[in-house]
Amino acid sequence: MAYFDAASAVPLHPVARQALLASLDEGWADPARLYREGRRARMLLDAAREAVAEAVGCRTDEVVFTSSGTRAVHTGVAGALAGRRRVGHHLIVSAVEHSSVLHSAEVFEADGGTVTRVPVNRAGAVDPSAYADALRGDTALAVLQSANHEVGTEQPVAQVAEACRAAGVPLLVDAAQSLGWGRVEGDWSLLAASAHKWGGPPGVGLLVVRKGVRFAARGPVDERESGRAAGFENIPAIVAAAASLRAVRAEAAAEAVRLRELTERIRARVPELVPDVEVVGDPRRRLPGVVTFSCLYVDGEALLHELDREGFSVSSGSSCTSSTLTPSHVLRAMGVLSEGNVRVSLPPGAAEEDVERFLSVLPGAVAAVREKLGAPAAGPAAPAADGDAVVVDAVGRRCPIPVIELAKVIGDVPVGGTVRVLADDEAARLDIPAWCEMRGQEYVGEEPADTGMAYVVRRLS
């Protein structure tokens, strides 16, 4: 098997494994106690905090260990908002933040706060000026990821931090995807990350709160972790997380060059090998090991199963792989094709021969899924009379069937004629306009229908 889902979790680094095993014997005691075993545990915890602070570029007393990256985000957002509640009740996030940030924003709205969701361009990046324009006198906090978890696009954190600093608004950076590659640049105020993203053990999160940032912990607290993360510290896991962060940073520069070459190879060759593919994400400002593409006329879940049978573990943002049956909020915000979406995220040490094998297997896997779905070579529909619209009834049928049915009939519509696609699958709202852009047809818009929506497409060529 070739594991190509490092954006979800990186396999445990050998250094992390060694540190974890060693500290299980030495770091089990309560670090708050004064006896020998407690002092030994405290020394391990303090050393881990110092190592993390050095990697992040902050003071040791600004570092808080939490039970996960999600918990770090929730704690950081809630604490910063509570600490600045006298300033106002306005929060700024980007439209492509991790779900942990968006869930925090939803809770804040439910409690009476207001949230501005800054849009992104088709590459998935925010415009720093849009963050600057969103800042208000009652803005309590702004949040921006350092790099996107689904498409790899790096965000202009330094420029946004500068605008926030000028307005006196703290910026929380979700650095989960990027911290293993290097420090986050810019004058940010809070930072969150997760150890399993860089090869540390699961269950260790990192929250940094700069001195001078107003912060009020929410919920029950105790004396541990500066009163910001209650409960007994998992010292063996924390020690392993710090050790692996230091280890991957030592290897990061050389490994980034190697992985960029491999992902650039995927970005260039996938459109050559597989027809009707859209490669998404910024082609230059992106994480070293992440490349994402979407395939027309493909069920994402079926494609992932095909690739799994061929020995590849990849991820997808397609709605058909989601329990919510809605496309990825990241792909939706970018306005790109969501069907048949594949995210390849290479872990450090990924082998070149595995990438080449993936490229050799992918065309057959995509073709097999398309054949099972009957796309695109089905019998033509009866041509429409001039001025009449062809109606495609795809109500009750999931992605990618509405787009497949549209593709079957578009050639039988006179130039200037229209097709009305009736669909109640949420992904159609994203995928039909994306199909039109890829195919050079005009997306007219959507209209209410008896069931679902009618998506109108005009044939241009």
C-alpha positions as CSV (number, residue, x, y, z in Angstrom):
1,M,0.0,0.0,0.0
2,A,1.1,3.6,-0.7
3,Y,-0.3,6.0,1.9
4,F,-1.1,9.3,0.1
5,D,-3.3,11.0,2.7
6,A,-0.7,12.9,4.8
7,A,-2.9,16.0,5.0
8,S,-5.2,13.9,7.2
9,A,-2.5,12.3,9.3
10,V,1.2,11.6,8.9
11,P,2.5,8.1,10.0
12,L,4.3,8.2,13.3
13,H,7.9,9.4,12.9
14,P,10.6,7.0,14.1
15,V,11.9,9.7,16.5
16,A,8.4,10.1,17.9
17,R,8.1,6.4,18.5
18,Q,11.4,6.3,20.3
19,A,10.5,9.3,22.5
20,L,7.1,7.9,23.2
21,L,8.4,4.6,24.4
22,A,11.1,6.2,26.5
23,S,8.9,8.7,28.2
24,L,6.3,6.1,29.1
25,D,8.7,4.9,31.7
26,E,9.8,8.4,32.8
27,G,6.8,10.7,32.3
28,W,3.9,8.9,33.9
29,A,3.8,10.8,37.2
30,D,2.0,14.1,38.0
31,P,4.2,17.0,36.9
32,A,2.6,19.2,39.6
33,R,4.0,17.1,42.4
34,L,7.3,17.9,44.2
35,Y,8.6,14.3,44.7
36,R,11.2,12.8,42.5
37,E,8.9,11.1,40.0
38,G,6.9,14.3,39.6
39,R,10.0,16.4,39.2
40,R,11.2,14.0,36.4
41,A,7.8,14.3,34.6
42,R,8.0,18.1,35.0
43,M,11.4,18.2,33.4
44,L,10.2,16.2,30.4
45,L,7.2,18.5,30.0
46,D,9.3,21.7,30.3
47,A,11.8,20.4,27.8
48,A,9.0,19.6,25.3
49,R,7.5,23.0,25.8
50,E,10.9,24.6,25.1
51,A,11.4,22.6,21.9
52,V,8.0,23.5,20.6
53,A,8.5,27.2,21.5
54,E,11.8,27.2,19.5
55,A,10.1,25.6,16.5
56,V,7.2,28.0,16.6
57,G,9.2,31.1,17.4
58,C,7.5,32.1,20.6
59,R,8.1,32.2,24.4
60,T,7.8,29.0,26.4
61,D,5.1,30.5,28.6
62,E,3.0,31.2,25.5
63,V,2.7,27.5,24.6
64,V,-0.3,25.4,25.8
65,F,-0.7,21.7,25.1
66,T,-4.3,20.5,24.4
67,S,-5.9,17.2,23.7
68,S,-6.1,17.8,19.9
69,G,-5.7,20.4,17.2
70,T,-9.5,20.9,17.1
71,R,-9.5,21.5,20.8
72,A,-6.7,24.0,20.4
73,V,-8.8,25.9,17.8
74,H,-12.0,25.8,19.8
75,T,-10.1,27.0,22.9
76,G,-8.2,29.7,21.1
77,V,-11.3,31.1,19.3
78,A,-13.6,31.0,22.3
79,G,-10.9,32.4,24.7
80,A,-9.9,35.3,22.4
81,L,-13.5,36.2,21.7
82,A,-14.3,36.2,25.4
83,G,-11.3,38.2,26.3
84,R,-12.3,40.9,23.9
85,R,-16.0,40.9,24.4
86,R,-16.0,44.5,25.6
87,V,-14.5,45.5,22.2
88,G,-17.3,43.8,20.2
89,H,-18.9,40.7,18.9
90,H,-17.6,40.4,15.4
91,L,-15.5,37.5,14.1
92,I,-13.7,37.3,10.7
93,V,-12.9,33.9,9.1
94,S,-12.2,32.8,5.5
95,A,-14.6,30.7,3.6
96,V,-12.2,27.8,3.4
97,E,-11.2,27.4,7.0
98,H,-11.0,24.0,8.6
99,S,-14.4,22.7,10.0
100,S,-13.1,23.3,13.6
101,V,-13.0,27.0,12.9
102,L,-16.3,27.1,11.1
103,H,-18.0,25.2,13.9
104,S,-16.6,27.7,16.4
105,A,-18.0,30.5,14.2
106,E,-21.4,28.8,14.1
107,V,-21.5,28.6,17.9
108,F,-20.5,32.3,18.2
109,E,-23.3,33.3,15.8
110,A,-25.8,31.2,17.8
111,D,-24.8,33.2,20.9
112,G,-25.5,36.5,19.2
113,G,-22.2,37.3,17.5
114,T,-21.8,38.3,13.9
115,V,-19.4,36.6,11.5
116,T,-17.9,37.8,8.2
117,R,-16.8,34.9,5.9
118,V,-14.1,36.3,3.5
119,P,-14.4,34.7,0.0
120,V,-11.5,33.1,-1.9
121,N,-10.4,33.2,-5.5
122,R,-10.6,30.1,-7.8
123,A,-7.1,29.0,-6.5
124,G,-8.4,29.0,-2.9
125,A,-6.5,32.1,-1.7
126,V,-7.9,35.1,0.2
127,D,-7.2,38.7,-0.9
128,P,-5.5,40.5,2.1
129,S,-7.4,43.6,1.2
130,A,-10.7,41.7,1.7
131,Y,-9.6,41.0,5.3
132,A,-8.6,44.6,5.8
133,D,-12.0,45.7,4.4
134,A,-13.8,43.3,6.8
135,L,-12.2,44.8,9.9
136,R,-14.6,46.9,12.0
137,G,-14.5,48.8,15.2
138,D,-16.3,45.9,16.9
139,T,-14.1,43.1,15.5
140,A,-12.9,40.9,18.3
141,L,-10.9,38.4,16.4
142,A,-9.8,37.3,12.9
143,V,-8.9,33.7,11.9
144,L,-6.9,32.5,8.9
145,Q,-5.3,29.2,8.1
146,S,-1.7,29.2,7.0
147,A,-2.4,26.7,4.3
148,N,-5.5,24.9,3.1
149,H,-6.0,21.3,4.2
150,E,-7.8,20.2,1.0
151,V,-6.0,21.9,-1.9
152,G,-2.7,22.9,-0.4
153,T,-3.0,26.6,-1.2
154,E,-0.9,28.8,1.1
155,Q,-2.6,31.9,2.5
156,P,-1.0,35.5,2.7
157,V,-0.8,35.3,6.5
158,A,1.9,38.0,6.9
159,Q,-0.1,40.6,5.0
160,V,-3.4,39.8,6.8
161,A,-1.5,39.9,10.1
162,E,-0.2,43.3,9.3
163,A,-3.7,44.6,8.5
164,C,-5.0,43.1,11.7
165,R,-2.2,44.5,13.8
166,A,-2.8,48.0,12.4
167,A,-6.4,47.7,13.4
168,G,-5.6,46.4,16.9
169,V,-7.3,43.0,16.1
170,P,-5.6,39.7,17.1
171,L,-5.2,37.1,14.3
172,L,-5.4,33.4,15.1
173,V,-3.6,31.2,12.6
174,D,-4.5,27.6,12.1
175,A,-1.1,26.2,11.3
176,A,-2.0,22.5,11.4
177,Q,-0.9,21.8,7.8
178,S,2.2,24.0,7.7
179,L,4.0,23.9,11.0
180,G,5.9,20.8,10.2
181,W,7.4,22.6,7.2
182,G,8.5,25.8,9.0
183,R,7.5,28.8,11.1
184,V,4.5,30.9,10.3
185,E,5.6,34.3,9.2
186,G,3.9,37.5,10.2
187,D,2.9,39.3,13.4
188,W,0.1,36.9,14.4
189,S,-1.4,36.7,17.9
190,L,-2.6,33.2,18.4
191,L,-1.7,29.9,16.7
192,A,-3.1,26.4,16.7
193,A,-1.7,23.1,15.4
194,S,-1.9,19.3,15.7
195,A,0.9,16.8,16.2
196,H,-0.5,14.1,14.1
197,K,-0.1,16.4,11.0
198,W,3.7,16.3,11.3
199,G,4.3,12.7,12.5
200,G,3.7,13.1,16.2
201,P,1.1,10.9,18.0
202,P,-2.6,11.7,17.8
203,G,-4.2,13.5,20.7
204,V,-1.7,16.3,21.1
205,G,-2.8,19.8,20.1
206,L,-0.8,23.0,20.3
207,L,-2.2,26.5,21.2
208,V,0.0,29.6,21.4
209,V,-1.3,32.8,22.9
210,R,1.1,35.7,22.6
211,K,1.7,37.9,25.6
212,G,-0.5,40.9,25.6
213,V,-3.5,39.1,23.9
214,R,-6.6,39.4,26.0
215,F,-7.7,35.9,26.6
216,A,-10.4,34.5,28.9
217,A,-10.7,30.7,29.2
218,R,-14.2,29.3,28.8
219,G,-15.7,26.5,30.8
220,P,-14.3,24.8,33.9
221,V,-10.6,25.4,34.3
222,D,-7.8,24.2,36.6
223,E,-4.2,25.1,37.4
224,R,-2.7,23.2,34.5
225,E,-1.5,24.7,31.2
226,S,-1.8,28.3,32.4
227,G,-5.5,27.6,33.2
228,R,-6.2,27.3,29.4
229,A,-6.4,23.5,29.0
230,A,-7.8,21.6,31.9
231,G,-6.8,18.0,32.8
232,F,-3.7,15.8,33.3
233,E,-1.1,16.4,30.6
234,N,-0.4,13.3,28.4
235,I,3.4,13.8,28.9
236,P,4.6,10.8,26.8
237,A,2.6,11.9,23.8
238,I,3.6,15.6,24.3
239,V,7.3,14.6,24.5
240,A,6.9,12.5,21.3
241,A,5.2,15.4,19.5
242,A,8.0,17.8,20.4
243,A,10.7,15.4,19.4
244,S,9.1,14.6,16.0
245,L,8.5,18.3,15.3
246,R,12.2,19.0,15.8
247,A,13.1,16.0,13.7
248,V,10.9,16.8,10.7
249,R,12.0,20.4,10.8
250,A,15.6,19.3,10.4
251,E,14.6,17.4,7.3
252,A,12.0,19.9,6.0
253,A,14.0,21.9,3.5
254,A,15.4,19.0,1.5
255,E,12.2,17.0,1.7
256,A,10.1,20.0,0.5
257,V,12.2,20.2,-2.6
258,R,11.8,16.5,-3.4
259,L,8.0,16.4,-2.7
260,R,7.4,19.6,-4.7
261,E,9.0,17.9,-7.7
262,L,6.8,14.8,-7.3
263,T,3.5,16.8,-6.8
264,E,4.4,19.0,-9.8
265,R,4.8,15.8,-11.8
266,I,1.3,14.8,-10.8
267,R,-0.1,18.2,-11.6
268,A,1.4,18.2,-15.0
269,R,0.7,14.6,-16.0
270,V,-2.8,13.9,-14.7
271,P,-4.5,16.1,-17.3
272,E,-2.4,14.5,-20.0
273,L,-3.3,10.9,-18.9
274,V,-6.9,11.4,-17.9
275,P,-9.4,13.4,-20.1
276,D,-11.8,15.9,-18.5
277,V,-9.8,16.7,-15.3
278,E,-9.5,20.0,-13.5
279,V,-6.4,20.4,-11.2
280,V,-7.3,22.8,-8.4
281,G,-5.4,24.9,-5.9
282,D,-2.7,27.6,-6.4
283,P,0.0,26.2,-8.8
284,R,2.9,28.0,-7.0
285,R,1.9,29.1,-3.4
286,R,1.1,25.6,-2.1
287,L,2.3,23.0,0.4
288,P,5.1,20.8,-0.8
289,G,3.2,17.5,-0.8
290,V,-0.4,18.3,-1.7
291,V,-2.1,18.1,-5.2
292,T,-5.8,18.0,-5.8
293,F,-7.8,17.3,-8.9
294,S,-11.4,16.6,-9.9
295,C,-12.6,14.2,-12.7
296,L,-15.7,14.8,-14.7
297,Y,-18.4,12.1,-14.8
298,V,-16.8,10.3,-11.8
299,D,-18.3,9.2,-8.5
300,G,-15.7,10.2,-5.9
301,E,-16.5,7.3,-3.5
302,A,-16.3,4.7,-6.3
303,L,-12.9,6.2,-7.5
304,L,-11.5,6.0,-4.0
305,H,-12.5,2.4,-3.7
306,E,-10.9,1.6,-7.1
307,L,-7.6,3.3,-6.0
308,D,-7.7,1.5,-2.7
309,R,-8.0,-1.8,-4.5
310,E,-4.9,-0.8,-6.5
311,G,-3.0,-0.1,-3.3
312,F,-3.4,3.7,-2.9
313,S,-4.8,5.6,0.1
314,V,-6.1,9.0,-1.0
315,S,-8.8,11.4,0.2
316,S,-11.7,13.2,-1.5
317,G,-13.8,16.3,-1.1
318,S,-16.6,15.0,-3.3
319,S,-20.1,15.0,-1.9
320,C,-20.6,11.3,-2.7
321,T,-17.8,10.5,-0.1
322,S,-19.5,12.6,2.6
323,S,-22.1,11.6,5.1
324,T,-23.7,15.0,4.6
325,L,-24.1,14.5,0.8
326,T,-22.9,18.0,0.2
327,P,-19.7,18.9,-1.6
328,S,-16.6,20.1,0.3
329,H,-17.1,23.7,1.5
330,V,-13.6,24.4,0.3
331,L,-14.3,23.4,-3.3
332,R,-17.7,25.1,-3.2
333,A,-16.1,28.4,-2.0
334,M,-13.5,28.1,-4.8
335,G,-16.2,27.5,-7.4
336,V,-14.4,24.5,-8.9
337,L,-15.5,21.1,-9.9
338,S,-16.3,18.8,-7.0
339,E,-17.2,15.5,-8.6
340,G,-14.6,12.8,-8.8
341,N,-12.3,14.8,-6.5
342,V,-9.0,13.3,-5.4
343,R,-6.5,14.8,-2.9
344,V,-3.1,13.3,-3.0
345,S,-1.0,14.4,0.0
346,L,2.4,12.8,0.0
347,P,4.0,12.1,3.4
348,P,7.7,12.7,4.0
349,G,9.7,9.8,2.5
350,A,7.1,9.1,-0.2
351,A,8.8,7.0,-2.9
352,E,9.1,8.2,-6.5
353,E,8.2,4.7,-7.8
354,D,4.9,4.9,-5.9
355,V,4.0,8.2,-7.6
356,E,4.8,6.7,-11.0
357,R,2.7,3.6,-10.2
358,F,-0.1,5.9,-9.1
359,L,0.1,7.7,-12.4
360,S,0.0,4.4,-14.3
361,V,-3.0,3.2,-12.4
362,L,-5.1,6.3,-12.3
363,P,-6.3,6.4,-16.0
364,G,-7.7,2.8,-15.7
365,A,-9.4,3.5,-12.4
366,V,-11.1,6.6,-13.7
367,A,-12.1,4.9,-17.0
368,A,-13.6,1.9,-15.0
369,V,-15.8,4.3,-12.8
370,R,-16.9,6.2,-15.9
371,E,-17.9,3.0,-17.7
372,K,-19.9,1.8,-14.7
373,L,-21.8,5.1,-14.6
374,G,-22.5,5.0,-18.4
375,A,-20.5,8.1,-19.2
376,P,-20.2,9.7,-21.6
377,A,-21.0,7.3,-24.4
378,A,-24.8,6.8,-24.0
379,G,-27.3,7.0,-26.8
380,P,-28.2,10.5,-27.9
381,A,-31.4,12.1,-26.9
382,A,-33.9,13.3,-29.4
383,P,-32.8,16.8,-30.7
384,A,-34.8,19.8,-29.6
385,A,-36.6,22.0,-32.0
386,D,-35.2,25.4,-32.4
387,G,-36.1,27.6,-29.5
388,D,-37.2,24.7,-27.3
389,A,-35.2,23.6,-24.3
390,V,-34.2,20.0,-23.6
391,V,-35.2,18.9,-20.2
392,V,-33.0,16.5,-18.3
393,D,-34.7,15.0,-15.2
394,A,-32.0,14.0,-12.7
395,V,-34.2,14.5,-9.6
396,G,-33.3,12.0,-7.0
397,R,-30.0,11.1,-8.6
398,R,-26.7,12.0,-7.0
399,C,-23.4,13.5,-8.2
400,P,-22.1,13.0,-10.9
401,I,-25.3,11.7,-12.7
402,P,-26.8,15.2,-13.4
403,V,-23.6,16.3,-15.2
404,I,-23.4,13.0,-17.0
405,E,-26.9,13.4,-18.3
406,L,-26.2,17.0,-19.3
407,A,-23.2,15.9,-21.3
408,K,-25.2,13.2,-23.1
409,V,-27.7,15.7,-24.6
410,I,-25.7,18.9,-25.1
411,G,-24.6,17.8,-28.5
412,D,-28.2,17.3,-29.7
413,V,-29.2,20.9,-28.8
414,P,-28.9,23.6,-31.6
415,V,-26.3,26.2,-31.0
416,G,-28.0,28.9,-28.9
417,G,-30.5,26.3,-27.5
418,T,-30.7,25.5,-23.8
419,V,-30.8,22.5,-21.6
420,R,-32.7,22.6,-18.3
421,V,-31.3,20.1,-15.8
422,L,-33.7,19.3,-13.0
423,A,-31.7,18.1,-9.9
424,D,-32.1,18.1,-6.1
425,D,-28.5,17.1,-5.4
426,E,-26.6,20.0,-3.7
427,A,-23.5,19.2,-5.7
428,A,-25.2,20.1,-9.0
429,R,-25.2,23.8,-8.0
430,L,-21.4,23.7,-8.1
431,D,-20.6,21.0,-10.7
432,I,-22.9,22.2,-13.6
433,P,-21.3,25.7,-13.7
434,A,-17.9,24.1,-13.4
435,W,-18.7,21.8,-16.3
436,C,-19.8,24.8,-18.4
437,E,-16.5,26.5,-17.8
438,M,-14.5,23.4,-18.7
439,R,-16.7,22.8,-21.9
440,G,-17.0,26.4,-23.1
441,Q,-20.8,26.5,-22.7
442,E,-22.8,29.2,-21.0
443,Y,-24.3,28.7,-17.6
444,V,-27.4,30.8,-17.6
445,G,-28.4,30.3,-14.0
446,E,-30.8,28.4,-11.8
447,E,-34.5,28.5,-11.4
448,P,-36.9,27.0,-8.8
449,A,-38.5,23.8,-9.9
450,D,-41.3,21.6,-8.4
451,T,-38.6,19.5,-6.9
452,G,-35.1,20.8,-6.4
453,M,-33.8,23.3,-8.9
454,A,-33.6,23.8,-12.7
455,Y,-30.1,24.6,-13.9
456,V,-30.1,26.2,-17.3
457,V,-27.3,25.8,-19.8
458,R,-27.0,27.4,-23.2
459,R,-25.0,25.7,-26.0
460,L,-22.4,28.0,-27.4
461,S,-20.5,25.6,-29.7
